Amino acid sequence: MKLTEAQQAGIAPWDQQVDEKITTMVYLDRYPCTPGHRLYVPKDNDNANWIVSAFEDALADGNAMVALGECDAFNIGYNHGVAAGQTVMYPHIHLIPRRTGDVEDPVGGVRNTIPGKGNYKK
């Protein structure tokens, strides 16, 4: 399925486009975790390498944001399936810019998706 078809069907509800890559469209998240939270959405999810391209684009942009001082760090995430929290059933990668002090204790990063499992050092 192509992204345009998914958008027309209401499966891919993104509308605030901020960039376009060769194989990926980039949108602002409607419900951002932090300012600048972006979604990397493959233009065509029938290509076996779509997730790799979207992840690579998010990684490159995250590194650029850090280098430019737009954020201090970042998380990249992918939800696959309802049990993992996926609510939009078209594949996409999240880039969440992080800033020092945006949470009290950031230890564990993405491990915090399961409450109480983030800081395994405690």
ZAMARGU-4260 file (C-alpha; in steps of 0.2 Angstrom, whole numbers, plus 5000, padded with zeros to 4 digits):
<rodrens>
0) 5000/5000/5000 | 5006/5017/4996 | 5006/5031/5009 | 4994/5042/4998 | 4982/5027/4997
5) 4983/5025/5016 | 4980/5043/5019 | 4964/5043/5008 | 4958/5028/5017 | 4961/5037/5034
10) 4974/5024/5040 | 4988/5036/5039 | 4981/5052/5047 | 4996/5063/5046 | 4995/5081/5039
15) 5009/5092/5046 | 5023/5088/5034 | 5040/5095/5038 | 5051/5085/5026 | 5052/5073/5012
20) 5066/5060/5009 | 5068/5049/4994 | 5057/5035/5002 | 5050/5043/5017 | 5038/5057/5022
25) 5041/5066/5038 | 5027/5074/5048 | 5025/5082/5065 | 5016/5070/5078 | 4999/5076/5082
30) 5001/5071/5100 | 5020/5075/5103 | 5029/5068/5118 | 5041/5083/5117 | 5043/5098/5105
35) 5049/5092/5088 | 5042/5074/5089 | 5042/5068/5071 | 5035/5053/5062 | 5045/5045/5048
40) 5032/5037/5036 | 5037/5026/5021 | 5030/5031/5005 | 5027/5013/5000 | 5026/4999/5013
45) 5027/4985/5000 | 5045/4988/4999 | 5055/4976/5010 | 5067/4989/5015 | 5054/5002/5020
50) 5058/5001/5039 | 5076/5002/5037 | 5075/5018/5026 | 5063/5026/5038 | 5074/5022/5053
55) 5090/5028/5044 | 5081/5044/5040 | 5076/5047/5058 | 5093/5043/5065 | 5101/5055/5053
60) 5089/5069/5057 | 5091/5065/5076 | 5110/5067/5075 | 5108/5083/5065 | 5096/5090/5078
65) 5109/5086/5092 | 5123/5094/5082 | 5113/5110/5079 | 5108/5111/5097 | 5090/5108/5094
70) 5090/5095/5107 | 5102/5086/5119 | 5098/5068/5114 | 5084/5058/5106 | 5074/5042/5106
75) 5068/5032/5091 | 5054/5020/5092 | 5043/5009/5082 | 5026/5001/5088 | 5021/4985/5079
80) 5005/4978/5084 | 4991/4982/5096 | 4999/4974/5111 | 5014/4985/5108 | 5003/5001/5108
85) 5001/5003/5089 | 4986/5014/5086 | 4989/5019/5068 | 4990/5004/5057 | 5002/5011/5044
90) 5020/5008/5048 | 5030/5023/5055 | 5045/5027/5065 | 5045/5040/5080 | 5059/5052/5083
95) 5057/5060/5100 | 5069/5074/5103 | 5075/5074/5122 | 5081/5088/5132 | 5090/5088/5149
100) 5077/5089/5162 | 5062/5085/5152 | 5059/5070/5164 | 5065/5068/5182 | 5075/5052/5178
105) 5078/5047/5160 | 5088/5031/5165 | 5081/5017/5154 | 5075/5027/5139 | 5063/5016/5129
110) 5062/5003/5143 | 5050/5016/5151 | 5037/5010/5139 | 5033/4997/5153 | 5029/5006/5169
115) 5042/5002/5183 | 5055/4994/5170 | 5064/5009/5165 | 5077/5011/5179 | 5084/4993/5181
120) 5098/5000/5191 | 5087/5004/5206
</rodrens>
